[in-house]
Amino acid sequence: MESDKLRLLHISDHHLLSDQRSQFAGIVPGDYFAAVLEDAYKASLALPQHKYDGIICSGDIVHDVDHNLEQMAQAYAIFKQQLERYFPDTPLYLCPGNHDDLTLFSQLDFNAPYALIAEKGITAVVLNAHWHLLLLNSKHENKVGGSITPAQLEALQAYLQEHSQVNVALVMHHNPTLINCAWLDSHKFRGIVDFWQGVQAYPNLKAIIHGHIHQDFVKAKQQVQILSVPSTSVQFKPNQDDFTLDPIGPGYRILTLTAQGIEQELKRLDLVLEYNHISGY
């Protein structure tokens, strides 16, 4: 690994079902998850060390149909199996989404080094001398929208203060800013106004890496670069007032972290998704 560079793969919103071949909205999430991992693996071979330094998974690993725990456990097993097939030794950094079951999520275990956050808190990961990750659980129980509690904000502020000379990237599931999709923007994010007020004094918070919105989204707010990523399953069409699926292919993002900041490259599968009609997600 180059001493001052880290290359991370960011994937999100897999919505896996209990069987690799099960369909949702006319597509097979398990197949596209495997196809994204295969494409990302091939892309890693062009990197200087021919591998990623870590993989960020920002939630909604499974699709909680009727919240059947047995079926969800089978979906988590598929997630683990596919990741270890393509990236058996790559460190993993995971946070839960609103569709994840926190008990099953907390029981995930991998052969490679990993860190996850299941409780309503934050978990710190030291990547190198220049960069730390903070994994935050933004899931608000029984709600689609997210939340950041006062205790989480206080812990985040304390960490940023203590590590003021280090670049910090925050990883969570929910989008921390409006994205000009009215139906998604209607999902209330409890505590987000206090969050932005609370972090503006800490210039070492350099990035927020998230999922939830199933689309490419890059924005700067205050000193922070906000980066979402397309889902590995169904895609949500940007800039829509009402729920609208997008036929564009699933994707992932490669993040390059240097002492000076973040570079990023978005990649998608070169295909067109064909859906069955659904009225919501």
C-alpha positions in Angstrom: 0.0 0.0 0.0 1.3 3.5 -0.9 2.0 5.1 2.5 -0.1 8.2 1.9 -3.0 6.6 -0.2 -5.9 4.4 0.6 -8.3 3.0 -1.9 -11.7 2.0 -0.6 -14.6 0.3 -2.3 -18.0 1.7 -1.4 -21.1 -0.4 -1.9 -24.6 0.0 -0.5 -28.3 -1.0 -0.5 -28.1 -4.6 -1.7 -31.6 -5.6 -0.5 -30.8 -9.3 -0.7 -33.5 -11.9 -0.3 -33.4 -15.3 1.2 -32.5 -17.1 -2.0 -29.8 -16.0 -4.5 -32.3 -16.2 -7.3 -35.3 -14.5 -5.6 -36.8 -11.6 -7.5 -38.0 -8.2 -6.3 -39.6 -5.6 -8.7 -38.7 -7.9 -11.6 -35.0 -8.1 -10.9 -32.8 -10.5 -9.0 -30.9 -8.5 -6.3 -28.5 -11.4 -5.6 -27.4 -11.6 -9.2 -26.7 -7.9 -9.4 -24.9 -7.9 -6.1 -22.6 -10.6 -7.4 -22.1 -8.8 -10.7 -21.2 -5.6 -9.0 -18.6 -7.4 -6.8 -17.2 -9.1 -9.8 -16.9 -5.8 -11.7 -15.3 -4.2 -8.6 -12.9 -7.0 -8.3 -11.8 -6.6 -11.9 -11.4 -2.9 -11.4 -9.2 -3.6 -8.3 -6.7 -5.4 -10.5 -5.7 -2.1 -12.1 -4.9 -0.5 -8.8 -1.2 -0.2 -7.7 -1.5 -3.0 -5.2 -4.1 -4.9 -7.2 -6.6 -4.7 -4.3 -8.7 -2.4 -2.2 -7.5 -1.4 1.3 -11.0 -1.8 2.6 -14.7 -2.1 1.7 -17.4 0.3 3.0 -20.9 -1.2 3.2 -23.4 1.5 4.1 -26.5 -0.5 5.0 -29.7 -2.1 3.8 -27.9 -5.4 3.2 -31.2 -7.3 3.2 -34.8 -6.6 2.2 -37.0 -7.2 5.2 -40.0 -8.8 3.5 -42.6 -9.2 6.4 -39.6 -9.1 8.7 -39.1 -12.8 8.6 -36.0 -13.4 10.6 -35.2 -16.8 9.2 -35.3 -15.4 5.6 -33.3 -12.4 6.6 -30.7 -14.6 8.2 -30.4 -16.5 4.9 -30.0 -13.2 3.1 -27.2 -12.1 5.4 -25.5 -15.5 4.7 -25.6 -14.7 1.0 -24.0 -11.3 1.7 -21.2 -12.9 3.6 -20.7 -15.7 1.1 -20.5 -13.4 -1.9 -18.2 -10.9 -0.2 -15.8 -13.6 0.9 -15.9 -15.1 -2.6 -14.5 -12.0 -4.2 -12.7 -10.3 -1.4 -11.7 -12.9 1.2 -8.9 -10.8 2.8 -10.1 -7.3 2.4 -11.1 -5.4 5.6 -14.8 -4.6 5.9 -16.5 -1.5 7.5 -20.3 -1.8 7.9 -23.2 0.3 9.3 -26.8 -0.7 9.3 -29.7 0.7 7.2 -33.4 1.0 8.0 -34.1 -2.4 6.4 -31.5 -4.2 8.5 -32.3 -6.2 11.6 -29.9 -5.0 14.2 -29.6 -8.3 16.0 -28.8 -10.3 12.9 -26.6 -7.5 11.7 -24.6 -7.5 14.9 -24.0 -11.2 14.5 -22.2 -10.8 11.1 -18.8 -12.4 11.2 -16.1 -12.5 8.5 -12.7 -14.1 8.0 -11.2 -10.8 7.0 -10.7 -8.0 9.6 -14.0 -6.0 10.0 -15.7 -3.4 12.1 -19.4 -2.7 12.4 -21.7 -0.6 14.4 -25.0 -2.1 15.6 -25.8 -0.2 18.8 -26.9 3.4 18.7 -23.4 4.9 18.8 -20.3 5.3 16.8 -17.3 3.1 16.1 -13.8 4.4 15.2 -11.5 2.8 12.7 -7.9 4.0 12.3 -7.0 3.6 8.6 -3.6 5.2 8.6 -1.8 8.3 10.0 -3.9 10.6 7.8 -7.4 9.1 7.9 -9.9 7.7 10.4 -13.4 6.3 9.7 -16.3 6.8 12.1 -19.1 4.3 11.6 -22.4 5.6 12.8 -25.8 3.8 13.2 -28.4 6.2 11.8 -31.2 3.7 11.9 -34.3 4.9 13.7 -36.3 1.9 14.9 -39.5 1.3 12.9 -38.9 4.4 10.7 -37.7 4.8 7.2 -35.9 8.1 8.0 -32.8 8.2 10.1 -31.7 9.8 13.4 -28.6 11.0 15.2 -29.0 11.2 18.9 -27.5 13.9 21.2 -25.2 11.3 22.6 -24.0 10.3 19.2 -23.3 13.9 18.3 -21.4 14.5 21.6 -19.3 11.4 20.9 -18.6 12.6 17.4 -17.6 16.0 18.6 -15.3 14.6 21.2 -13.6 12.4 18.7 -13.1 15.2 16.2 -11.7 17.4 19.0 -9.4 14.7 20.2 -8.1 13.8 16.7 -8.1 17.3 15.3 -5.0 16.7 13.2 -6.5 13.7 11.4 -8.9 13.6 8.4 -12.2 11.9 9.4 -14.8 10.3 7.2 -18.2 9.6 8.7 -20.0 6.5 7.4 -23.7 6.1 7.9 -26.8 4.9 6.0 -29.1 7.9 5.7 -28.5 11.0 3.5 -27.5 14.0 5.7 -28.8 16.6 3.3 -31.7 17.1 0.9 -31.2 15.6 -2.5 -34.0 17.2 -4.6 -36.1 14.1 -4.6 -39.3 15.1 -2.8 -40.4 11.6 -1.8 -37.0 10.8 -0.4 -36.6 14.2 1.2 -39.8 13.7 3.0 -38.2 11.0 5.2 -37.5 12.9 8.4 -33.9 12.7 9.7 -34.2 13.4 13.4 -31.3 15.4 14.8 -29.8 16.4 11.5 -30.1 20.2 12.0 -28.3 19.9 15.4 -25.7 17.6 13.7 -24.7 20.2 11.1 -24.6 22.9 13.7 -22.5 20.7 15.9 -19.8 19.7 13.4 -19.2 23.1 11.7 -16.4 23.9 14.2 -14.4 20.8 13.2 -12.7 21.2 9.8 -11.2 17.7 10.1 -14.6 16.2 9.3 -13.8 15.8 5.6 -16.5 13.5 4.3 -19.8 11.7 4.9 -20.2 8.5 3.0 -23.7 7.1 2.9 -26.4 5.1 1.0 -30.2 4.9 1.3 -31.0 7.0 -1.8 -30.1 4.4 -4.4 -28.4 6.9 -6.7 -25.2 8.8 -7.3 -25.0 12.0 -5.3 -22.0 14.2 -4.6 -22.3 17.5 -2.8 -20.2 19.8 -0.6 -21.7 21.3 2.5 -19.7 23.4 5.0 -16.3 21.8 4.9 -17.7 18.3 4.2 -17.8 16.3 1.0 -21.0 14.2 0.9 -20.8 11.0 -1.2 -23.6 8.6 -1.9 -23.5 5.6 -4.2 -25.9 3.8 -6.5 -27.5 0.7 -5.1 -26.3 -2.7 -6.2 -30.0 -3.5 -6.8 -32.9 -1.2 -7.9 -32.0 2.4 -8.8 -34.1 5.5 -7.8 -34.3 8.1 -10.5 -32.8 11.5 -9.4 -34.7 14.7 -9.1 -38.2 13.2 -8.9 -41.1 14.4 -6.8 -42.7 10.9 -6.7 -41.2 7.4 -6.3 -39.6 6.5 -9.7 -37.3 3.7 -10.6 -34.4 4.3 -12.9 -33.3 1.7 -15.5 -29.7 2.7 -15.2 -27.3 -0.1 -14.1 -26.2 -0.7 -10.5 -22.9 0.7 -9.4 -20.2 1.3 -6.9 -17.6 4.0 -6.0 -13.9 3.8 -5.6 -12.6 6.3 -3.0 -8.9 7.3 -2.9 -7.9 8.9 0.4 -4.8 11.0 0.5 -3.3 13.3 3.0 -4.8 16.2 1.0 -8.4 14.9 0.6 -10.6 12.4 -1.3 -10.6 11.5 -5.0 -13.5 9.4 -6.2 -14.6 7.4 -9.3 -18.1 6.1 -9.9 -18.5 2.9 -11.8 -21.7 1.2 -13.1 -22.6 -2.0 -14.7 -23.2 -1.4 -18.4 -26.8 -2.7 -18.6 -30.4 -1.6 -18.5 -32.7 -2.8 -15.6 -36.1 -4.0 -16.6 -38.6 -3.7 -13.7 -42.0 -5.0 -12.7 -44.2 -2.1 -11.5 -44.0 -1.3 -7.8 -45.5 1.8 -6.2 -43.0 2.2 -3.3 -40.1 0.7 -1.5 
